[in-house]
Amino acid sequence: MTTPKMLQVQQIDFVTLLNEIDGIIETRLKSFTPPPPTPNDEEKIMTQDEVCDFLGITKPTCVEHGKKGLLIPYRLGRGVRYKRSEVLLALKAIHAKKKS
């Protein structure tokens, strides 16, 4: 970001001032690059270790939940990933199952 310049306004009419401001804004907008989008928390992808830590379970339990359909594993090569939104749903299902 550049250092703001000092502006001294003397004997300038309102329309000219607005035109100057419009020009400055237009120049800034042309050079503006929006930041890359970041997924919200529920769209994030989690590793198996992260899921185990989050749910407080072991890897064998995580695998078992996948076999039972409580968790949906996504295989990427030799790795396994989980969608955070689905892990949150699984947490609710696991909690409901413990209550019954």
Stockholm file with secondary structure:
# STOCKHOLM 1.0

chainA/1-100         MTTPKMLQVQQIDFVTLLNEIDGIIETRLKSFTPPPPTPNDEEKIMTQDEVCDFLGITKPTCVEHGKKGLLIPYRLGRGVRYKRSEVLLALKAIHAKKKS
#=GR chainA/1-100 SS CCCCCCCCCCSCCHHHHHHHHHHHHHHHHHTCCCCCCCCCGGGCEEEHHHHHHHHTCCHHHHHHHHHHTSSCCEEETTEEEEEHHHHHHHHHHHHHHHHC
#=GC SS_cons         CCCCCCCCCCSCCHHHHHHHHHHHHHHHHHTCCCCCCCCCGGGCEEEHHHHHHHHTCCHHHHHHHHHHTSSCCEEETTEEEEEHHHHHHHHHHHHHHHHC
//
